[in-house]
């Protein structure tokens, strides 16, 4: 699945911290098989959201950087 939202990630993280396998988002409800499945999904979601610059502190794409080395 592509196009995750931060709200979906927050719902997954809330489920993980509460120890439940049932996640509600908008008008949908999903029951996952295990906590490991939720954690794997969270990892995928975070990676996609970070790559798209949608999480705070995530590096943005296309921002130029400059590195300088100087011998003294």
N, CA, C and O atoms as a CHARMM CRD file, in Angstrom:
* protein
*
  288
    1    1 UNK  N      0.84700  -1.18100   0.00000 PROA 1      0.00000
    2    1 UNK  CA     0.00000   0.00000   0.00000 PROA 1      0.00000
    3    1 UNK  C      0.88800   1.23900   0.00000 PROA 1      0.00000
    4    1 UNK  O      1.90500   1.27700   0.69200 PROA 1      0.00000
    5    2 UNK  N      0.51600   2.22000  -0.75200 PROA 2      0.00000
    6    2 UNK  CA     1.27500   3.45600  -0.80400 PROA 2      0.00000
    7    2 UNK  C      0.38400   4.60300  -0.35800 PROA 2      0.00000
    8    2 UNK  O     -0.84000   4.48200  -0.30500 PROA 2      0.00000
    9    3 UNK  N      1.02500   5.71600  -0.03800 PROA 3      0.00000
   10    3 UNK  CA     0.26500   6.89200   0.33900 PROA 3      0.00000
   11    3 UNK  C     -0.22300   6.90200   1.77200 PROA 3      0.00000
   12    3 UNK  O     -1.34800   7.32000   2.04500 PROA 3      0.00000
   13    4 UNK  N      0.61200   6.44500   2.68600 PROA 4      0.00000
   14    4 UNK  CA     0.24300   6.47900   4.10000 PROA 4      0.00000
   15    4 UNK  C      0.15200   7.91300   4.58100 PROA 4      0.00000
   16    4 UNK  O      0.78000   8.81000   4.02000 PROA 4      0.00000
   17    5 UNK  N     -0.63300   8.11800   5.61900 PROA 5      0.00000
   18    5 UNK  CA    -0.73700   9.43500   6.23900 PROA 5      0.00000
   19    5 UNK  C     -0.17000   9.38200   7.65000 PROA 5      0.00000
   20    5 UNK  O     -0.03400   8.31100   8.24100 PROA 5      0.00000
   21    6 UNK  N      0.15500  10.54700   8.17500 PROA 6      0.00000
   22    6 UNK  CA     0.66000  10.63500   9.54400 PROA 6      0.00000
   23    6 UNK  C     -0.42400  10.16700  10.52600 PROA 6      0.00000
   24    6 UNK  O     -0.11400   9.54200  11.54000 PROA 6      0.00000
   25    7 UNK  N     -1.67300  10.46500  10.22800 PROA 7      0.00000
   26    7 UNK  CA    -2.77700  10.02200  11.10000 PROA 7      0.00000
   27    7 UNK  C     -2.85700   8.49800  11.16100 PROA 7      0.00000
   28    7 UNK  O     -3.12000   7.93200  12.22200 PROA 7      0.00000
   29    8 UNK  N     -2.63100   7.83500  10.03100 PROA 8      0.00000
   30    8 UNK  CA    -2.63200   6.37200  10.02000 PROA 8      0.00000
   31    8 UNK  C     -1.47200   5.82700  10.86400 PROA 8      0.00000
   32    8 UNK  O     -1.64200   4.86900  11.61700 PROA 8      0.00000
   33    9 UNK  N     -0.30900   6.43900  10.73000 PROA 9      0.00000
   34    9 UNK  CA     0.84500   6.02900  11.52700 PROA 9      0.00000
   35    9 UNK  C      0.54900   6.20700  13.01200 PROA 9      0.00000
   36    9 UNK  O      0.87100   5.33400  13.81700 PROA 9      0.00000
   37   10 UNK  N     -0.05700   7.32200  13.37500 PROA 10     0.00000
   38   10 UNK  CA    -0.40100   7.56300  14.78600 PROA 10     0.00000
   39   10 UNK  C     -1.37800   6.51300  15.30500 PROA 10     0.00000
   40   10 UNK  O     -1.26500   6.08000  16.45100 PROA 10     0.00000
   41   11 UNK  N     -2.33900   6.09800  14.47300 PROA 11     0.00000
   42   11 UNK  CA    -3.28900   5.06300  14.89000 PROA 11     0.00000
   43   11 UNK  C     -2.56700   3.73800  15.13300 PROA 11     0.00000
   44   11 UNK  O     -2.87300   3.03300  16.09500 PROA 11     0.00000
   45   12 UNK  N     -1.62500   3.40100  14.27800 PROA 12     0.00000
   46   12 UNK  CA    -0.83700   2.16700  14.44400 PROA 12     0.00000
   47   12 UNK  C     -0.00300   2.25600  15.72100 PROA 12     0.00000
   48   12 UNK  O      0.04600   1.30200  16.49800 PROA 12     0.00000
   49   13 UNK  N      0.65000   3.39500  15.94100 PROA 13     0.00000
   50   13 UNK  CA     1.48800   3.55300  17.13300 PROA 13     0.00000
   51   13 UNK  C      0.65000   3.49900  18.41300 PROA 13     0.00000
   52   13 UNK  O      1.09600   2.95400  19.42300 PROA 13     0.00000
   53   14 UNK  N     -0.54300   4.05300  18.37400 PROA 14     0.00000
   54   14 UNK  CA    -1.43100   3.99000  19.53700 PROA 14     0.00000
   55   14 UNK  C     -1.81700   2.54300  19.83200 PROA 14     0.00000
   56   14 UNK  O     -1.84200   2.13000  20.99100 PROA 14     0.00000
   57   15 UNK  N     -2.11300   1.78500  18.80600 PROA 15     0.00000
   58   15 UNK  CA    -2.46000   0.37200  18.98800 PROA 15     0.00000
   59   15 UNK  C     -1.28900  -0.40400  19.57800 PROA 15     0.00000
   60   15 UNK  O     -1.47500  -1.23300  20.46900 PROA 15     0.00000
   61   16 UNK  N     -0.09000  -0.13500  19.08400 PROA 16     0.00000
   62   16 UNK  CA     1.09900  -0.83400  19.58900 PROA 16     0.00000
   63   16 UNK  C      1.31800  -0.52200  21.06400 PROA 16     0.00000
   64   16 UNK  O      1.55400  -1.42800  21.86300 PROA 16     0.00000
   65   17 UNK  N      1.24000   0.75200  21.42500 PROA 17     0.00000
   66   17 UNK  CA     1.49800   1.11700  22.81700 PROA 17     0.00000
   67   17 UNK  C      0.40800   0.62700  23.76200 PROA 17     0.00000
   68   17 UNK  O      0.66700   0.39200  24.94200 PROA 17     0.00000
   69   18 UNK  N     -0.80400   0.47300  23.25100 PROA 18     0.00000
   70   18 UNK  CA    -1.88400  -0.01400  24.11000 PROA 18     0.00000
   71   18 UNK  C     -1.97700  -1.54200  24.11200 PROA 18     0.00000
   72   18 UNK  O     -2.69100  -2.12300  24.93000 PROA 18     0.00000
   73   19 UNK  N     -1.25500  -2.18600  23.19800 PROA 19     0.00000
   74   19 UNK  CA    -1.24900  -3.64200  23.15600 PROA 19     0.00000
   75   19 UNK  C     -2.45800  -4.25700  22.47100 PROA 19     0.00000
   76   19 UNK  O     -2.71600  -5.45000  22.63000 PROA 19     0.00000
   77   20 UNK  N     -3.19300  -3.47200  21.72100 PROA 20     0.00000
   78   20 UNK  CA    -4.36100  -3.99500  21.02200 PROA 20     0.00000
   79   20 UNK  C     -4.01300  -4.31800  19.57300 PROA 20     0.00000
   80   20 UNK  O     -3.07900  -3.74500  19.01200 PROA 20     0.00000
   81   21 UNK  N     -4.74600  -5.21500  18.98300 PROA 21     0.00000
   82   21 UNK  CA    -4.50900  -5.60000  17.59200 PROA 21     0.00000
   83   21 UNK  C     -5.54200  -4.99100  16.64700 PROA 21     0.00000
   84   21 UNK  O     -5.49000  -5.21000  15.43600 PROA 21     0.00000
   85   22 UNK  N     -6.47500  -4.22900  17.20400 PROA 22     0.00000
   86   22 UNK  CA    -7.53200  -3.61300  16.41000 PROA 22     0.00000
   87   22 UNK  C     -7.23300  -2.13000  16.23500 PROA 22     0.00000
   88   22 UNK  O     -6.98900  -1.41300  17.20500 PROA 22     0.00000
   89   23 UNK  N     -7.25800  -1.68200  14.97700 PROA 23     0.00000
   90   23 UNK  CA    -6.94000  -0.28700  14.66800 PROA 23     0.00000
   91   23 UNK  C     -8.11600   0.32100  13.92000 PROA 23     0.00000
   92   23 UNK  O     -8.62700  -0.26000  12.96300 PROA 23     0.00000
   93   24 UNK  N     -8.54100   1.50200  14.36900 PROA 24     0.00000
   94   24 UNK  CA    -9.59900   2.24000  13.69200 PROA 24     0.00000
   95   24 UNK  C     -9.00900   3.50300  13.09400 PROA 24     0.00000
   96   24 UNK  O     -8.23300   4.22100  13.72500 PROA 24     0.00000
   97   25 UNK  N     -9.40400   3.74400  11.86400 PROA 25     0.00000
   98   25 UNK  CA    -9.01400   4.98000  11.20800 PROA 25     0.00000
   99   25 UNK  C    -10.17300   5.40900  10.32400 PROA 25     0.00000
  100   25 UNK  O    -10.61800   4.65600   9.45800 PROA 25     0.00000
  101   26 UNK  N    -10.65200   6.60500  10.54700 PROA 26     0.00000
  102   26 UNK  CA   -11.82400   7.12700   9.82200 PROA 26     0.00000
  103   26 UNK  C    -12.97800   6.13900   9.97600 PROA 26     0.00000
  104   26 UNK  O    -13.39800   5.86100  11.10000 PROA 26     0.00000
  105   27 UNK  N    -13.49600   5.60600   8.87700 PROA 27     0.00000
  106   27 UNK  CA   -14.63400   4.68300   8.96200 PROA 27     0.00000
  107   27 UNK  C    -14.20800   3.22700   8.79300 PROA 27     0.00000
  108   27 UNK  O    -15.04900   2.35600   8.57200 PROA 27     0.00000
  109   28 UNK  N    -12.89800   2.95900   8.89700 PROA 28     0.00000
  110   28 UNK  CA   -12.39000   1.60000   8.71700 PROA 28     0.00000
  111   28 UNK  C    -11.84400   1.04100  10.01900 PROA 28     0.00000
  112   28 UNK  O    -11.35900   1.77100  10.88300 PROA 28     0.00000
  113   29 UNK  N    -11.94000  -0.27500  10.13300 PROA 29     0.00000
  114   29 UNK  CA   -11.38800  -0.96100  11.29500 PROA 29     0.00000
  115   29 UNK  C    -10.66700  -2.20900  10.78900 PROA 29     0.00000
  116   29 UNK  O    -11.21700  -2.98400  10.00700 PROA 29     0.00000
  117   30 UNK  N     -9.43500  -2.38900  11.24400 PROA 30     0.00000
  118   30 UNK  CA    -8.63100  -3.53800  10.83300 PROA 30     0.00000
  119   30 UNK  C     -8.13200  -4.24100  12.07900 PROA 30     0.00000
  120   30 UNK  O     -7.67600  -3.59900  13.02500 PROA 30     0.00000
  121   31 UNK  N     -8.22000  -5.56900  12.07600 PROA 31     0.00000
  122   31 UNK  CA    -7.66200  -6.36800  13.15800 PROA 31     0.00000
  123   31 UNK  C     -6.44300  -7.10600  12.61400 PROA 31     0.00000
  124   31 UNK  O     -6.54600  -7.87200  11.65600 PROA 31     0.00000
  125   32 UNK  N     -5.30800  -6.87000  13.22300 PROA 32     0.00000
  126   32 UNK  CA    -4.06000  -7.49200  12.78500 PROA 32     0.00000
  127   32 UNK  C     -3.83700  -8.80500  13.51800 PROA 32     0.00000
  128   32 UNK  O     -4.43000  -9.03800  14.57200 PROA 32     0.00000
  129   33 UNK  N     -2.99100  -9.65900  12.97300 PROA 33     0.00000
  130   33 UNK  CA    -2.75600 -10.98500  13.52800 PROA 33     0.00000
  131   33 UNK  C     -1.84100 -10.96700  14.74900 PROA 33     0.00000
  132   33 UNK  O     -1.99000 -11.78500  15.65700 PROA 33     0.00000
  133   34 UNK  N     -0.90100 -10.03400  14.76400 PROA 34     0.00000
  134   34 UNK  CA     0.07200 -10.02500  15.86100 PROA 34     0.00000
  135   34 UNK  C      0.66800  -8.64000  16.03600 PROA 34     0.00000
  136   34 UNK  O      0.55300  -7.77400  15.16900 PROA 34     0.00000
  137   35 UNK  N      1.30300  -8.45800  17.17200 PROA 35     0.00000
  138   35 UNK  CA     2.01200  -7.21400  17.43100 PROA 35     0.00000
  139   35 UNK  C      3.19300  -7.06900  16.47500 PROA 35     0.00000
  140   35 UNK  O      3.54200  -5.96000  16.07000 PROA 35     0.00000
  141   36 UNK  N      3.80100  -8.19000  16.11900 PROA 36     0.00000
  142   36 UNK  CA     4.91900  -8.16500  15.15800 PROA 36     0.00000
  143   36 UNK  C      4.45300  -7.61600  13.80800 PROA 36     0.00000
  144   36 UNK  O      5.18400  -6.86700  13.16100 PROA 36     0.00000
  145   37 UNK  N      3.25300  -7.97900  13.38300 PROA 37     0.00000
  146   37 UNK  CA     2.70200  -7.46500  12.12900 PROA 37     0.00000
  147   37 UNK  C      2.49900  -5.95100  12.21300 PROA 37     0.00000
  148   37 UNK  O      2.80300  -5.22800  11.26300 PROA 37     0.00000
  149   38 UNK  N      1.99000  -5.47700  13.33800 PROA 38     0.00000
  150   38 UNK  CA     1.81400  -4.03200  13.52400 PROA 38     0.00000
  151   38 UNK  C      3.15300  -3.30200  13.50200 PROA 38     0.00000
  152   38 UNK  O      3.28000  -2.24400  12.88700 PROA 38     0.00000
  153   39 UNK  N      4.14300  -3.87000  14.17300 PROA 39     0.00000
  154   39 UNK  CA     5.46800  -3.23600  14.20500 PROA 39     0.00000
  155   39 UNK  C      6.08900  -3.18000  12.82100 PROA 39     0.00000
  156   39 UNK  O      6.70400  -2.17500  12.46500 PROA 39     0.00000
  157   40 UNK  N      5.94100  -4.23800  12.03100 PROA 40     0.00000
  158   40 UNK  CA     6.47800  -4.24800  10.66800 PROA 40     0.00000
  159   40 UNK  C      5.78800  -3.19000   9.81400 PROA 40     0.00000
  160   40 UNK  O      6.43600  -2.49700   9.02800 PROA 40     0.00000
  161   41 UNK  N      4.47200  -3.07000   9.97200 PROA 41     0.00000
  162   41 UNK  CA     3.73000  -2.05100   9.23800 PROA 41     0.00000
  163   41 UNK  C      4.18500  -0.65800   9.64800 PROA 41     0.00000
  164   41 UNK  O      4.35000   0.22000   8.80100 PROA 41     0.00000
  165   42 UNK  N      4.38700  -0.45400  10.94900 PROA 42     0.00000
  166   42 UNK  CA     4.85900   0.84600  11.43100 PROA 42     0.00000
  167   42 UNK  C      6.20500   1.19800  10.79700 PROA 42     0.00000
  168   42 UNK  O      6.42000   2.34200  10.39500 PROA 42     0.00000
  169   43 UNK  N      7.10300   0.23200  10.70600 PROA 43     0.00000
  170   43 UNK  CA     8.40700   0.46400  10.09700 PROA 43     0.00000
  171   43 UNK  C      8.26000   0.88500   8.63900 PROA 43     0.00000
  172   43 UNK  O      8.91000   1.83000   8.19200 PROA 43     0.00000
  173   44 UNK  N      7.40200   0.18200   7.89800 PROA 44     0.00000
  174   44 UNK  CA     7.16100   0.53300   6.49900 PROA 44     0.00000
  175   44 UNK  C      6.54900   1.92200   6.36000 PROA 44     0.00000
  176   44 UNK  O      6.94800   2.70800   5.50000 PROA 44     0.00000
  177   45 UNK  N      5.57900   2.21100   7.21600 PROA 45     0.00000
  178   45 UNK  CA     4.90900   3.50700   7.15200 PROA 45     0.00000
  179   45 UNK  C      5.88000   4.63900   7.45400 PROA 45     0.00000
  180   45 UNK  O      5.90400   5.64900   6.75200 PROA 45     0.00000
  181   46 UNK  N      6.68500   4.46600   8.50800 PROA 46     0.00000
  182   46 UNK  CA     7.65100   5.51500   8.87400 PROA 46     0.00000
  183   46 UNK  C      8.64400   5.75900   7.74900 PROA 46     0.00000
  184   46 UNK  O      8.97500   6.90400   7.44300 PROA 46     0.00000
  185   47 UNK  N      9.12000   4.67900   7.13100 PROA 47     0.00000
  186   47 UNK  CA    10.08500   4.81200   6.04000 PROA 47     0.00000
  187   47 UNK  C      9.49400   5.59600   4.87500 PROA 47     0.00000
  188   47 UNK  O     10.14800   6.47400   4.31200 PROA 47     0.00000
  189   48 UNK  N      8.25700   5.27400   4.51900 PROA 48     0.00000
  190   48 UNK  CA     7.61500   5.98200   3.41100 PROA 48     0.00000
  191   48 UNK  C      7.36300   7.45100   3.75600 PROA 48     0.00000
  192   48 UNK  O      7.63200   8.33800   2.94600 PROA 48     0.00000
  193   49 UNK  N      6.85100   7.70000   4.95100 PROA 49     0.00000
  194   49 UNK  CA     6.56500   9.07700   5.35200 PROA 49     0.00000
  195   49 UNK  C      7.84400   9.90400   5.46500 PROA 49     0.00000
  196   49 UNK  O      7.85300  11.07600   5.08700 PROA 49     0.00000
  197   50 UNK  N      8.91500   9.31500   5.97600 PROA 50     0.00000
  198   50 UNK  CA    10.19000  10.02700   6.05500 PROA 50     0.00000
  199   50 UNK  C     10.73300  10.31700   4.66300 PROA 50     0.00000
  200   50 UNK  O     11.22700  11.41400   4.40500 PROA 50     0.00000
  201   51 UNK  N     10.64200   9.33300   3.76100 PROA 51     0.00000
  202   51 UNK  CA    11.12200   9.52400   2.39200 PROA 51     0.00000
  203   51 UNK  C     10.37000  10.63900   1.67500 PROA 51     0.00000
  204   51 UNK  O     10.92700  11.32200   0.81600 PROA 51     0.00000
  205   52 UNK  N      9.10900  10.81800   2.03300 PROA 52     0.00000
  206   52 UNK  CA     8.28900  11.86500   1.42600 PROA 52     0.00000
  207   52 UNK  C      8.34700  13.18200   2.19500 PROA 52     0.00000
  208   52 UNK  O      7.66700  14.14300   1.83800 PROA 52     0.00000
  209   53 UNK  N      9.17100  13.22500   3.26400 PROA 53     0.00000
  210   53 UNK  CA     9.32500  14.45400   4.04100 PROA 53     0.00000
  211   53 UNK  C      8.10500  14.81500   4.86300 PROA 53     0.00000
  212   53 UNK  O      7.88800  15.98700   5.17000 PROA 53     0.00000
  213   54 UNK  N      7.29600  13.81400   5.22700 PROA 54     0.00000
  214   54 UNK  CA     6.05200  14.09200   5.93900 PROA 54     0.00000
  215   54 UNK  C      6.16400  13.94200   7.44800 PROA 54     0.00000
  216   54 UNK  O      5.19700  14.21000   8.16000 PROA 54     0.00000
  217   55 UNK  N      7.32100  13.51900   7.95400 PROA 55     0.00000
  218   55 UNK  CA     7.51700  13.41900   9.39800 PROA 55     0.00000
  219   55 UNK  C      8.47500  14.51100   9.84800 PROA 55     0.00000
  220   55 UNK  O      9.46000  14.80700   9.17100 PROA 55     0.00000
  221   56 UNK  N      8.17900  15.10100  10.98700 PROA 56     0.00000
  222   56 UNK  CA     9.04700  16.14800  11.53500 PROA 56     0.00000
  223   56 UNK  C     10.44600  15.58700  11.74500 PROA 56     0.00000
  224   56 UNK  O     10.61600  14.47300  12.24000 PROA 56     0.00000
  225   57 UNK  N     11.41700  16.35500  11.37200 PROA 57     0.00000
  226   57 UNK  CA    12.79600  15.92000  11.55600 PROA 57     0.00000
  227   57 UNK  C     13.31200  15.05200  10.42900 PROA 57     0.00000
  228   57 UNK  O     14.49000  14.69600  10.41200 PROA 57     0.00000
  229   58 UNK  N     12.45300  14.70500   9.49100 PROA 58     0.00000
  230   58 UNK  CA    12.87500  13.88300   8.36200 PROA 58     0.00000
  231   58 UNK  C     13.56900  14.76400   7.33700 PROA 58     0.00000
  232   58 UNK  O     13.14600  15.89700   7.10700 PROA 58     0.00000
  233   59 UNK  N     14.62400  14.26100   6.72200 PROA 59     0.00000
  234   59 UNK  CA    15.29800  15.05600   5.70300 PROA 59     0.00000
  235   59 UNK  C     14.39900  15.25700   4.48900 PROA 59     0.00000
  236   59 UNK  O     13.67100  14.34800   4.08900 PROA 59     0.00000
  237   60 UNK  N     14.45100  16.42100   3.92200 PROA 60     0.00000
  238   60 UNK  CA    13.66200  16.72000   2.73700 PROA 60     0.00000
  239   60 UNK  C     14.42500  16.30600   1.49300 PROA 60     0.00000
  240   60 UNK  O     15.65600  16.30800   1.48300 PROA 60     0.00000
  241   61 UNK  N     13.71300  15.96000   0.47200 PROA 61     0.00000
  242   61 UNK  CA    14.34600  15.64300  -0.79900 PROA 61     0.00000
  243   61 UNK  C     14.62500  16.92300  -1.55100 PROA 61     0.00000
  244   61 UNK  O     13.85800  17.88200  -1.47400 PROA 61     0.00000
  245   62 UNK  N     15.72800  16.93500  -2.28100 PROA 62     0.00000
  246   62 UNK  CA    16.01800  18.05300  -3.14800 PROA 62     0.00000
  247   62 UNK  C     16.60600  19.27100  -2.46300 PROA 62     0.00000
  248   62 UNK  O     16.73000  20.31500  -3.10400 PROA 62     0.00000
  249   63 UNK  N     16.96700  19.19300  -1.21400 PROA 63     0.00000
  250   63 UNK  CA    17.56600  20.32200  -0.52500 PROA 63     0.00000
  251   63 UNK  C     19.07400  20.21800  -0.69300 PROA 63     0.00000
  252   63 UNK  O     19.68200  19.24400  -0.25000 PROA 63     0.00000
  253   64 UNK  N     19.68100  21.21100  -1.32800 PROA 64     0.00000
  254   64 UNK  CA    21.11900  21.13000  -1.54500 PROA 64     0.00000
  255   64 UNK  C     21.90500  21.30200  -0.24500 PROA 64     0.00000
  256   64 UNK  O     21.52400  22.07800   0.63100 PROA 64     0.00000
  257   65 UNK  N     22.99400  20.57000  -0.14200 PROA 65     0.00000
  258   65 UNK  CA    23.88900  20.69400   0.99900 PROA 65     0.00000
  259   65 UNK  C     25.30000  20.89100   0.49700 PROA 65     0.00000
  260   65 UNK  O     25.62800  20.50400  -0.62500 PROA 65     0.00000
  261   66 UNK  N     26.12900  21.48700   1.31900 PROA 66     0.00000
  262   66 UNK  CA    27.50600  21.73900   0.94300 PROA 66     0.00000
  263   66 UNK  C     28.39700  21.18100   2.04600 PROA 66     0.00000
  264   66 UNK  O     28.17500  21.41400   3.23500 PROA 66     0.00000
  265   67 UNK  N     29.40500  20.44000   1.61500 PROA 67     0.00000
  266   67 UNK  CA    30.39600  19.92700   2.55700 PROA 67     0.00000
  267   67 UNK  C     31.74700  20.50200   2.16300 PROA 67     0.00000
  268   67 UNK  O     32.13900  20.45700   0.99700 PROA 67     0.00000
  269   68 UNK  N     32.45300  21.04400   3.14900 PROA 68     0.00000
  270   68 UNK  CA    33.76500  21.62800   2.85600 PROA 68     0.00000
  271   68 UNK  C     34.82900  20.94700   3.69700 PROA 68     0.00000
  272   68 UNK  O     34.62300  20.65100   4.87400 PROA 68     0.00000
  273   69 UNK  N     35.96500  20.70700   3.07300 PROA 69     0.00000
  274   69 UNK  CA    37.10100  20.16300   3.78000 PROA 69     0.00000
  275   69 UNK  C     38.24600  21.16300   3.66200 PROA 69     0.00000
  276   69 UNK  O     38.48400  21.73700   2.59900 PROA 69     0.00000
  277   70 UNK  N     38.93000  21.35300   4.74600 PROA 70     0.00000
  278   70 UNK  CA    40.01000  22.32100   4.76700 PROA 70     0.00000
  279   70 UNK  C     41.22100  21.71700   5.46400 PROA 70     0.00000
  280   70 UNK  O     41.11400  21.18000   6.56700 PROA 70     0.00000
  281   71 UNK  N     42.37400  21.81100   4.80600 PROA 71     0.00000
  282   71 UNK  CA    43.62000  21.34400   5.43900 PROA 71     0.00000
  283   71 UNK  C     44.37000  22.55300   5.96100 PROA 71     0.00000
  284   71 UNK  O     44.64000  23.50300   5.22600 PROA 71     0.00000
  285   72 UNK  N     44.69700  22.50300   7.22600 PROA 72     0.00000
  286   72 UNK  CA    45.47700  23.59400   7.81300 PROA 72     0.00000
  287   72 UNK  C     46.80000  23.09300   8.28700 PROA 72     0.00000
  288   72 UNK  O     47.60100  23.86700   8.81300 PROA 72     0.00000
